[in-house]
């Protein structure tokens, strides 16, 4: 996989082992032997910031009436062109109109400001609903197809494991998705469409014969598109290579020199390659149709293009594009980058799911927190697994993940990649070459290839039960998942919540890699049974929370069979430390009417907390679904107390941190003091321990900082400013030597040289 994939992997040729050595290695290599390294490109984030944002205006905004509105037609919808008005009102130089995206949404650009600054300025306008950076994202029954079987001889495309990821799971391939059990129920319906938002496809690949609908090329920038123009009706992938010269200077400087990835061709093949055609490979959903939508090109693609494609795929009108006559029920997005979910994606996801389309997104391949748009609410985010069921070292993780599926891994440090994700591809390094398949040397790894397996499963589910909503599909995929191997079984440490440090292979938990390992057979069976049993849907207000905070969980969207109603809800904390505010006792809340379809969870301690909802309908049928929440520790609070309220020059003020507190069961383990202001006014005597002295040397103010560290390794910091006044003079009596001016001066000098204690304030 190349820069357009979530990992920005580059295909590398490795020296071949002999056939005998290769086959012996499959049987003898340990589950977590060293992996082959795959270099990473820099990717789309390297492109220069050109001041480009997406703006959505409030309903009824006067600026819409005053702006230059495009005339509506079959392909150009009415929409705002308000740059001139806002440039005058907000004083933004070089503000220019970009493409209309909807009746209230458009792109704006300015060469005078960076994207983040431009978005902030526009968002401050009273008629703007939101303004966000238009960022770039990068690409992320046994059939008779000859590449499907396991145990293939080494001379067949250098493969040892075939399409191992579709097989029934066993002790050697624990994460395999059990596709044959799903195919025994349905191989999909030709009335179900899966949209593939990616780099486009090679339509002449033999495994796409009869599988492709007329898609669209949404890449608006001609240079990124690499096909000689902007948007058009041809979603064919011309290649997304970047030369060394392009990487060194010009539009794609810093993107990384790469050969073409054919990424969209690979993801499309995993979802729906023609099956039982005695050719090549098997697809996850053999009989569904594929809608290729090109949104990525050289160095990725813009959010605005991706969002337009999402909406169009679901059957929503998009300015400048004829309406989609075959709306998708499932959308696969093996793309993304780091960052928080934006309002633009939130709006698009809400609109698309309201149309009944399920959105599946790859989690990402940095070993860090889940990227965007996988971290947006309302999508099915997919993490990547090794064949042994542990997290692939590159896969992103976190509480936003819904489910985990195979992402491929090599096991061995050199030679053939034994557990590559076999799929359709092309041999061309720049423009198209020969249509072929990825294999053990031209290998494919990444969560970009986990997501299509889930998208294909969702397509089978809606094929067997068209009444399923996107929320119900997500719930059934999660509730039917197989349990992850434990850390003890795997021999690797358990995954933890993401930090700024990459996590490599680890044993998945339900709070880091989703509800479990995808089981396509069980998910399709659950979809079939949904006509006779309720489908609980748990929607949390947040998937992560700090200790002491609350999270609301609702059962909105729960499905019940026709003619029935919900009789009761039972909420239970099944794992972790938490309490439900409306519970009877510590861990249970039961409602007997629909008015109690939501509860409030209070997080009590750090870790993962699993909440289970059991719904019973009026016929007595019941079903359960669970949601895991990540509870993070709260940083300690530092506090500084002083023993003198109004010190004078010469005083030694004792400062202590006794009022500092740690949250939950944590304790303060260290105190670090420093003088951060007024070094000519006072001297700090001591730097660690519960208390220190601050010696006043001159009139003025000194500022001391205290940093406390708790037993969780979290820190809290505070400061205190101490002001020293001029020392008051001593009262004197009558004559005599002691009362003379000379003696008074000597006593004053002595007093200034000695620390003094004053009454505690």
C-alpha positions in Angstrom: 0.0 0.0 0.0 1.2 3.5 -0.8 0.7 7.1 0.4 -3.0 7.0 -0.3 -3.5 4.3 2.2 -3.9 5.0 5.9 -0.4 3.7 6.5 1.4 5.4 3.6 3.1 2.1 3.1 5.4 1.6 0.1 5.6 -1.8 -1.6 9.1 -3.3 -1.3 10.6 -6.3 -3.0 12.2 -8.8 -0.6 14.5 -11.6 -1.4 12.6 -14.9 -1.9 13.0 -18.0 0.3 12.9 -21.4 -1.4 9.5 -23.1 -1.5 10.5 -25.6 1.1 11.8 -23.0 3.6 8.7 -20.9 3.1 6.2 -23.7 3.8 8.2 -24.8 6.8 8.2 -21.3 8.1 4.4 -21.2 8.1 4.2 -24.1 10.4 7.0 -23.2 12.8 7.1 -19.4 13.1 5.8 -18.0 16.5 2.7 -15.8 16.5 4.6 -12.6 17.3 8.0 -13.0 15.5 9.6 -9.8 14.2 7.6 -8.2 11.5 8.9 -6.9 8.2 9.4 -3.1 8.3 7.5 -1.0 5.8 8.7 2.6 5.2 6.1 5.3 5.6 5.6 8.3 3.3 5.0 11.8 4.6 1.5 12.1 3.1 -1.0 14.8 2.5 -0.4 16.6 5.8 2.9 17.9 4.3 1.2 20.2 1.7 1.4 23.9 2.3 -1.4 25.6 4.1 -3.3 27.7 1.5 -6.1 29.2 3.5 -9.0 26.9 2.5 -12.1 26.4 4.6 -15.6 25.0 4.4 -18.3 27.4 5.6 -21.9 26.7 6.5 -24.3 29.6 7.1 -27.2 29.6 9.5 -30.7 29.1 8.1 -32.2 32.4 7.1 -28.9 34.2 7.2 -29.2 37.6 5.4 -25.8 37.0 3.7 -27.4 34.3 1.7 -29.9 36.7 0.1 -27.2 39.3 -0.6 -24.6 36.9 -1.9 -24.3 36.0 -5.6 -26.4 32.8 -5.7 -25.7 30.3 -8.5 -28.7 29.6 -10.6 -30.3 26.2 -10.1 -30.1 23.7 -12.9 -29.9 19.9 -13.2 -26.3 19.9 -12.2 -25.7 23.3 -10.5 -27.7 23.8 -7.4 -28.4 27.2 -5.8 -25.9 28.0 -3.1 -24.0 30.8 -1.4 -21.2 32.9 -2.9 -20.7 35.3 0.0 -17.0 36.0 0.0 -17.4 39.6 -1.0 -19.9 40.4 1.7 -17.9 38.7 4.5 -14.6 40.2 3.3 -16.0 43.7 3.8 -17.7 42.8 7.1 -14.8 40.9 8.7 -12.0 42.8 7.0 -10.4 39.7 5.5 -8.1 40.4 2.6 -8.2 38.2 -0.6 -11.3 36.3 0.5 -12.6 34.4 -2.5 -15.5 32.2 -3.3 -14.9 28.5 -3.9 -17.3 25.7 -4.9 -20.9 25.6 -3.7 -21.5 22.5 -1.6 -25.2 22.9 -0.7 -27.8 25.6 -0.3 -26.0 26.9 2.8 -22.5 25.6 2.4 -19.5 26.7 0.3 -15.7 26.7 0.2 -13.8 29.9 0.8 -10.1 30.7 0.3 -7.8 33.5 1.3 -4.1 33.8 0.5 -3.7 36.3 3.3 -4.5 33.8 6.1 -3.7 30.2 7.0 -6.7 27.8 7.0 -7.1 27.6 10.8 -6.9 31.4 11.2 -9.4 31.9 8.3 -11.8 29.3 9.8 -11.7 31.1 13.2 -12.4 34.5 11.7 -15.3 33.3 9.7 -16.8 31.2 12.5 -17.0 34.4 14.6 -19.5 35.9 12.2 -23.1 35.9 13.7 -24.5 34.4 10.5 -22.0 31.5 10.2 -23.1 28.2 11.7 -19.6 26.8 11.5 -16.4 27.2 9.5 -13.8 24.4 9.4 -10.5 23.8 7.7 -10.9 22.0 4.4 -8.2 19.5 5.2 -6.7 16.6 3.2 -7.1 12.9 3.9 -5.0 10.0 2.7 -5.8 6.6 1.5 -6.2 3.7 4.3 -19.7 -21.8 0.6 -16.2 -22.0 -0.5 -15.8 -20.4 -3.8 -13.9 -21.9 -6.7 -11.7 -18.8 -7.1 -8.1 -20.2 -7.4 -6.6 -17.7 -4.8 -9.2 -18.4 -2.1 -7.8 -21.7 -0.5 -5.3 -21.8 2.2 -2.1 -23.9 1.9 -1.4 -22.7 -1.6 1.9 -23.8 -3.0 4.6 -21.1 -3.0 4.6 -21.0 -6.8 1.1 -19.6 -6.9 1.6 -15.9 -6.6 4.1 -16.6 -3.8 1.2 -17.1 -1.4 1.1 -19.5 1.5 -2.2 -18.6 3.2 -4.5 -17.6 0.3 -7.5 -15.5 1.4 -6.9 -16.6 5.0 -8.9 -13.7 6.3 -12.2 -15.0 4.9 -11.9 -18.5 6.3 -13.4 -20.0 9.4 -11.3 -19.1 12.5 -9.1 -21.7 14.0 -6.0 -21.9 16.2 -3.7 -20.7 13.3 -5.9 -17.8 12.0 -7.9 -16.6 15.0 -9.0 -13.4 13.5 -10.5 -14.8 10.2 -14.0 -13.6 9.7 -16.0 -16.8 9.0 -17.3 -15.7 5.6 -18.5 -19.1 4.5 -21.1 -19.2 7.3 -22.4 -15.8 6.1 -22.5 -17.0 2.5 -24.6 -20.0 3.5 -27.3 -17.5 4.4 -26.8 -14.9 1.6 -24.2 -13.9 -0.9 -25.7 -10.5 -1.1 -28.3 -8.9 -3.3 -27.8 -7.0 -6.5 -30.2 -4.4 -5.2 -27.7 -3.5 -2.5 -25.0 -0.9 -3.5 -21.7 -0.4 -1.7 -20.0 3.0 -2.4 -16.2 2.9 -2.4 -14.7 6.3 -1.7 -11.1 6.0 -2.6 -8.6 6.5 -5.4 -11.0 5.1 -8.0 -10.8 1.6 -9.6 -9.3 -0.2 -12.6 -12.6 -1.0 -14.3 -11.0 -3.5 -16.7 -9.9 -5.8 -13.9 -11.4 -9.3 -14.5 -12.7 -9.6 -11.0 -14.9 -6.5 -11.5 -16.8 -7.9 -14.5 -20.5 -7.2 -14.0 -19.8 -5.6 -10.6 -19.4 -1.9 -11.2 -22.0 0.8 -11.4 -21.4 4.2 -13.1 -19.6 6.1 -10.4 -18.0 9.6 -10.3 -14.7 11.3 -10.0 -15.1 13.9 -7.2 -11.5 15.1 -7.2 -11.9 18.8 -7.9 -8.2 19.8 -8.1 -6.8 18.8 -11.5 -3.2 18.3 -10.2 -4.4 16.0 -7.5 -6.7 14.1 -9.9 -3.8 13.4 -12.3 -6.2 12.8 -15.1 -6.0 16.1 -16.9 -9.2 17.7 -15.5 -11.3 18.2 -12.4 -14.5 16.5 -11.6 -16.0 14.1 -14.3 -18.1 11.0 -14.6 -15.1 8.7 -14.9 -13.9 7.2 -11.6 -11.1 5.2 -13.2 -7.8 5.4 -11.3 -5.1 6.8 -13.5 -2.4 6.3 -10.8 -1.4 8.4 -7.9 2.4 8.2 -8.1 4.7 11.0 -7.0 8.2 11.4 -8.5 11.3 12.4 -6.6 11.2 15.7 -8.5 7.6 16.4 -7.4 8.5 15.5 -3.8 11.4 17.9 -3.9 9.5 21.0 -5.1 6.2 22.2 -6.5 2.6 21.3 -5.6 3.4 18.0 -4.0 6.6 19.0 -2.2 7.1 16.9 0.9 4.4 14.3 0.1 6.9 11.5 -0.4 8.0 9.9 -3.6 5.7 6.9 -4.2 4.7 4.5 -6.9 0.9 4.2 -7.7 -1.0 2.5 -4.9 -4.2 1.2 -6.8 -5.7 1.5 -3.4 -9.3 1.9 -4.5 -9.0 -1.2 -6.7 -7.8 -3.2 -3.7 -10.5 -2.1 -1.3 -13.2 -2.6 -3.9 -12.0 -6.2 -4.5 -12.1 -7.1 -0.8 -15.8 -5.9 -0.7 -17.2 -7.3 -3.9 -14.8 -9.0 -6.3 -16.7 -11.4 -8.6 -16.9 -14.8 -6.9 -17.3 -18.3 -8.2 -16.1 -17.2 -11.5 -13.0 -19.4 -11.6 -10.9 -16.3 -11.7 -8.7 -14.7 -9.0 -10.2 -14.1 -5.6 -13.5 -14.0 -3.7 -15.2 -10.9 -2.4 -16.8 -10.5 1.0 -20.2 -9.7 -0.5 -20.1 -11.5 -3.9 -23.5 -10.4 -5.3 -23.7 -6.7 -4.3 -22.9 -4.0 -6.7 -20.0 -1.5 -6.3 -20.2 2.2 -6.8 -16.7 3.6 -7.3 -16.3 7.2 -6.2 -12.9 8.8 -6.7 -12.0 11.2 -3.9 -8.2 10.7 -3.6 -5.4 11.3 -6.0 -1.8 12.4 -5.7 -1.1 13.1 -2.0 -4.6 12.4 -0.9 -7.7 14.6 -1.3 -9.7 17.4 0.2 -12.4 16.9 2.9 -14.8 18.9 0.7 -14.5 16.4 -2.1 -14.9 13.5 0.3 -18.0 15.0 2.0 -19.6 15.8 -1.4 -19.0 12.1 -2.4 -20.5 10.8 0.9 -23.7 12.8 0.4 -24.0 12.0 -3.3 -23.5 8.3 -2.5 -26.5 8.3 -0.2 -28.7 10.0 -2.8 -28.4 13.6 -1.6 -28.1 16.3 -4.3 -24.7 17.8 -4.8 -24.1 21.0 -6.8 -22.6 20.5 -10.2 -23.3 16.7 -10.3 -26.3 14.9 -11.7 -28.2 13.1 -8.9 -27.2 9.5 -8.1 -29.8 7.1 -9.4 -28.5 4.1 -7.4 -28.0 5.3 -3.8 -25.7 3.2 -1.6 -26.7 1.3 1.5 -23.1 1.0 2.7 -20.2 3.4 2.2 -16.6 2.3 2.7 -14.0 4.9 3.5 -10.5 3.5 3.8 -9.0 7.0 4.3 -8.3 9.6 6.9 -5.7 11.5 8.9 -5.1 12.7 12.5 -7.3 15.3 14.2 -10.7 15.7 15.8 -14.0 15.2 14.0 -15.1 18.4 12.4 -18.6 19.9 12.2 -18.4 19.4 8.4 -18.1 15.6 8.8 -20.6 15.6 11.7 -23.2 17.2 9.4 -22.4 14.9 6.5 -22.6 11.8 8.6 -25.9 12.8 10.1 -27.4 13.5 6.7 -26.0 10.2 5.2 -27.2 7.9 8.0 -30.6 9.6 8.0 -30.8 8.4 4.4 -30.2 4.8 5.7 -26.6 4.4 4.5 -24.1 2.7 6.9 -20.6 4.4 6.9 -17.6 2.2 7.6 -14.2 3.9 8.2 -10.7 2.6 8.7 -9.3 3.5 12.1 -5.8 4.5 10.9 -2.3 3.1 10.9 -0.1 5.1 13.2 -0.5 3.0 16.4 -2.0 6.1 18.0 -5.4 7.5 18.6 -8.1 6.9 16.0 -8.0 9.5 13.2 -10.7 11.5 11.3 -13.3 10.6 10.1 -13.2 7.3 12.0 -13.5 9.1 15.3 -16.8 10.8 14.3 -20.0 9.6 16.0 -22.3 7.6 13.8 -19.7 5.6 11.8 -18.4 2.1 12.2 -14.7 2.5 12.9 -12.5 -0.6 12.3 -9.2 -1.5 13.9 -6.8 -4.0 12.4 -5.9 -7.4 13.7 -3.0 -9.8 13.0 -3.8 -13.4 12.1 -3.4 -14.4 15.7 -6.1 -12.0 16.9 -3.8 -9.4 18.5 -3.8 -5.7 17.4 -1.7 -5.1 14.3 1.3 -3.1 15.4 0.3 -0.2 13.0 -3.4 -0.1 13.8 -4.8 3.0 15.6 -6.9 2.3 18.7 -9.2 3.9 21.2 -12.7 3.9 22.5 -14.1 5.2 19.2 -13.4 1.8 17.5 -16.5 -0.3 16.9 -15.1 -3.6 15.7 -11.8 -5.2 14.7 -11.0 -7.2 11.6 -7.9 -8.6 9.8 -5.4 -6.1 8.6 -2.6 -8.4 7.5 0.8 -9.0 9.0 4.0 -10.7 7.8 5.2 -12.6 10.9 8.7 -13.1 9.5 11.3 -10.3 9.4 12.3 -10.9 5.8 11.2 -12.9 2.8 7.6 -13.5 1.8 4.9 -11.8 3.8 2.8 -14.8 4.9 -0.4 -13.1 5.9 -0.8 -10.3 3.4 -4.3 -9.2 2.5 -4.7 -10.6 -1.0 -6.8 -8.4 -3.3 -7.2 -7.0 -6.8 -4.5 -4.6 -7.9 -2.5 -3.4 -10.9 1.2 -3.9 -11.7 1.8 -0.3 -13.0 4.3 1.8 -11.0 2.9 5.0 -12.5 0.1 4.6 -15.1 -1.9 1.4 -15.3 -0.1 -1.8 -16.2 -1.3 -5.4 -16.0 -4.3 -6.2 -13.7 -3.2 -8.6 -11.0 -3.4 -9.4 -7.3 -1.5 -8.5 -4.2 0.6 -11.3 -2.9 3.5 -12.1 -0.5 5.9 -9.8 -2.2 3.6 -7.1 -3.6 1.8 -7.2 -0.3 -1.1 -5.2 1.3 -1.3 -4.4 5.0 -3.4 -1.9 6.9 -6.7 -1.0 8.4 -7.6 0.2 4.9 -8.2 -3.5 4.2 -9.9 -4.2 7.5 -12.7 -1.8 6.8 -13.8 -3.4 3.5 -14.4 -6.7 5.3 -16.8 -4.9 7.6 -18.4 -3.0 4.8 -19.0 -6.2 2.9 -20.5 -7.8 6.0 -22.8 -4.9 6.4 -23.9 -5.3 2.8 -24.7 -8.9 3.4 -26.7 -8.0 6.5 -28.9 -5.4 4.7 -29.3 -7.9 1.8 -30.9 -10.4 4.2 -32.8 -7.8 6.2 -33.4 -4.5 4.3 -35.2 -2.9 7.3 -32.0 -2.6 9.3 -30.9 0.9 10.2 -27.2 2.0 10.3 -27.4 2.1 14.1 -28.9 -1.5 14.2 -26.2 -2.8 11.8 -23.5 -1.4 14.0 -25.1 -2.9 17.1 -25.5 -6.3 15.5 -21.9 -6.4 14.2 -20.7 -5.6 17.7 -23.0 -7.9 19.7 -22.2 -10.9 17.4 -18.4 -10.3 17.5 -16.0 -13.0 18.9 -14.0 -12.3 22.0 -10.4 -11.2 21.7 -7.6 -13.5 22.8 -6.5 -12.4 26.3 -3.0 -11.1 27.0 -2.2 -14.4 28.7 -3.2 -16.4 25.6 -1.5 -14.0 23.2 1.8 -13.6 25.2 1.8 -9.8 24.7 0.8 -7.0 27.0 -2.8 -5.7 26.9 -3.5 -2.6 24.8 -4.0 0.6 26.7 -5.7 3.9 25.8 -3.7 5.8 23.2 -1.1 8.3 24.1 1.5 10.3 22.1 3.6 7.1 21.9 2.9 4.5 19.2 1.6 1.2 20.5 2.8 -1.8 18.6 1.3 -5.3 18.8 -0.8 -5.7 21.9 -3.7 -7.8 23.2 -7.0 -6.0 22.3 -9.6 -5.0 24.9 -13.1 -3.8 24.3 -12.1 -0.3 25.1 -9.3 -0.1 22.6 -10.1 -2.3 19.6 -13.9 -2.4 19.6 -16.4 -5.0 20.8 -14.4 -7.9 19.5 -13.3 -9.7 16.3 -15.6 -9.5 13.3 -17.7 -12.7 12.8 -19.4 -12.3 9.4 -21.4 -15.5 9.8 -22.8 -14.5 13.2 -23.5 -11.0 12.2 -25.6 -12.0 9.1 -27.4 -14.6 11.2 -28.2 -11.9 13.8 -29.5 -9.7 11.0 -31.8 -12.5 9.8 -33.1 -13.0 13.3 -33.8 -9.3 13.8 -37.2 -9.9 12.3 -38.2 -12.0 15.4 -36.1 -10.3 18.1 -35.5 -6.7 19.2 -32.2 -5.1 18.2 -30.9 -3.0 21.2 -29.0 0.2 20.1 -26.8 1.9 22.8 -25.9 5.5 22.0 -23.5 7.1 24.5 -23.1 10.8 24.8 -19.3 10.2 25.0 -17.1 7.1 24.6 -14.5 8.4 27.0 -14.9 10.2 30.3 -12.8 11.5 33.2 -13.2 10.0 36.7 -16.2 11.6 38.4 -17.8 12.8 35.2 -21.1 11.5 33.8 -22.1 9.9 30.5 -25.7 9.6 29.3 -26.6 6.3 27.5 -29.8 6.1 25.5 -31.6 3.3 23.7 -32.9 5.6 21.0 -33.0 3.8 17.7 -33.6 0.3 19.2 -35.6 -1.8 16.7 -38.5 -4.1 17.5 -40.2 -6.5 15.2 -43.3 -5.2 13.4 -46.4 -5.2 15.6 -44.5 -5.2 18.9 -43.4 -2.6 21.4 -40.6 -2.4 24.0 -41.7 -3.7 27.4 -38.6 -3.0 29.4 -35.0 -1.9 29.5 -32.3 -3.3 31.8 -29.1 -1.5 32.1 -26.2 -3.2 33.9 -22.5 -2.4 34.6 -20.9 -5.7 33.7 -17.3 -4.8 34.0 -15.3 -1.9 35.5 -16.0 0.5 38.3 -18.9 2.8 37.7 -22.4 3.5 39.0 -25.7 4.3 37.2 -27.3 7.2 38.9 -30.8 5.8 38.5 -29.8 2.4 39.6 -31.2 0.2 42.3 -28.0 -0.7 44.1 -24.6 -0.1 42.6 -24.7 -1.6 39.2 -28.3 -2.0 37.9 -31.0 0.2 36.6 -34.3 -1.1 35.3 -37.1 0.7 33.6 -40.5 -0.7 32.8 -41.6 2.1 30.5 -40.1 3.8 27.4 -39.5 6.9 29.5 -36.6 5.1 31.1 -34.8 4.4 27.9 -31.8 6.4 29.0 -29.6 6.3 32.1 -26.7 8.4 33.5 -23.4 6.6 34.2 -21.0 8.1 36.7 -17.4 7.0 36.2 -15.8 6.1 39.5 -12.3 4.9 38.7 -9.8 4.8 35.8 -10.0 2.0 33.3 -12.6 0.5 31.0 -16.3 0.2 32.0 -18.7 -2.0 30.0 -22.4 -1.2 30.2 -24.9 -3.8 28.9 -28.5 -3.0 27.7 -31.0 -5.8 27.6 -34.3 -5.0 25.8 -37.4 -7.1 26.1 -40.3 -6.6 23.7 -44.0 -7.1 24.2 -43.8 -10.7 23.1 -41.2 -11.6 25.7 -38.3 -11.8 23.2 -35.1 -10.1 24.4 -31.7 -9.2 23.2 -28.6 -7.5 24.6 -25.9 -5.1 23.4 -23.0 -3.6 25.2 -20.9 -0.4 25.1 -17.5 0.0 26.6 -16.4 3.4 27.9 -12.8 4.5 28.6 -12.5 6.2 32.0 -9.4 8.3 32.3 -7.7 9.4 35.5 -8.0 13.0 36.6 -4.8 15.0 37.1 -4.0 15.9 40.6 -4.6 19.5 41.9 -1.7 21.4 43.3 -2.1 23.9 46.1 0.3 26.2 48.0 -0.2 27.5 51.5 2.0 30.1 53.3 2.6 30.5 57.0 2.9 34.3 56.8 0.2 36.4 55.2 2.1 39.7 55.0 5.9 39.0 55.0 8.5 41.7 55.2 12.1 41.8 53.9 14.1 39.4 56.0 11.3 37.0 56.6 11.5 33.3 55.7 8.0 32.3 54.5 7.3 28.6 54.7 5.4 27.3 51.7 3.8 23.9 51.8 1.8 21.7 49.4 -0.3 19.9 52.0 -3.5 21.0 50.3 -2.7 19.3 47.1 -5.0 16.4 46.2 -5.1 13.4 43.9 -8.2 12.0 42.2 -9.8 8.7 42.9 -7.5 6.1 44.5 -4.3 7.9 43.5 -1.9 9.5 45.9 0.6 12.4 45.6 4.1 10.9 45.2 6.3 13.9 44.6 6.5 17.7 45.0 8.7 19.9 42.7 9.3 23.6 43.6 10.8 26.3 41.5 11.2 30.1 41.6 9.7 31.3 38.3 9.7 35.0 39.0 11.5 37.5 41.3 14.9 35.9 41.7 16.3 39.3 42.8 13.6 39.6 45.4 13.7 36.2 47.2 15.7 33.0 47.4 14.0 29.6 47.4 15.5 27.3 50.0 14.7 23.7 48.8 13.2 22.2 45.7 11.5 19.0 46.7 9.4 17.7 49.6 6.1 18.8 51.1 7.4 22.3 52.1 10.2 24.8 51.3 11.2 28.3 52.6 11.1 31.5 50.6 13.7 34.0 52.0 12.8 37.6 51.4 15.8 39.7 50.4 14.3 42.9 49.0 11.0 44.7 48.6 8.9 43.3 45.8 7.1 40.1 44.6 8.4 36.6 43.9 6.5 33.8 42.3 6.9 30.1 43.2 5.6 27.2 41.2 4.7 23.8 42.6 4.2 20.7 40.4 2.8 17.6 42.0 2.9 14.1 40.5 0.5 11.3 41.5 0.8 7.6 41.6 -0.7 7.4 38.0 2.1 9.6 36.7 -0.2 12.5 36.1 0.9 16.0 37.1 -0.8 19.2 38.4 0.8 22.6 38.6 0.0 25.9 40.4 1.8 29.1 41.4 1.8 31.5 44.3 3.1 35.1 44.4 4.5 36.3 47.6 5.0 40.1 48.1 7.6 41.3 50.6 7.2 44.7 52.2 9.8 47.0 53.7 10.8 45.9 57.2 9.1 47.9 59.9 11.6 49.9 62.3 12.1 48.9 65.9 10.6 51.2 68.6 13.4 52.9 70.8 13.6 54.3 74.4 15.5 57.2 76.0 19.2 57.9 75.9 22.2 55.6 76.5 24.4 53.8 74.1 21.7 51.3 73.0 19.4 54.2 72.0 22.0 56.1 70.0 21.7 56.3 66.2 24.9 54.2 65.8 23.5 51.3 67.8 20.2 51.5 66.0 21.9 51.2 62.7 23.9 48.2 63.9 20.8 46.5 65.1 19.0 47.1 61.8 21.9 45.6 59.9 21.9 42.5 62.1 18.2 42.2 61.7 18.3 42.4 58.0 20.9 39.6 58.0 18.8 37.1 60.0 15.7 35.3 58.9 12.6 36.2 61.0 9.5 34.3 61.9 6.3 36.3 62.1 2.8 35.5 63.4 1.1 32.9 61.1 -1.6 34.4 58.8 
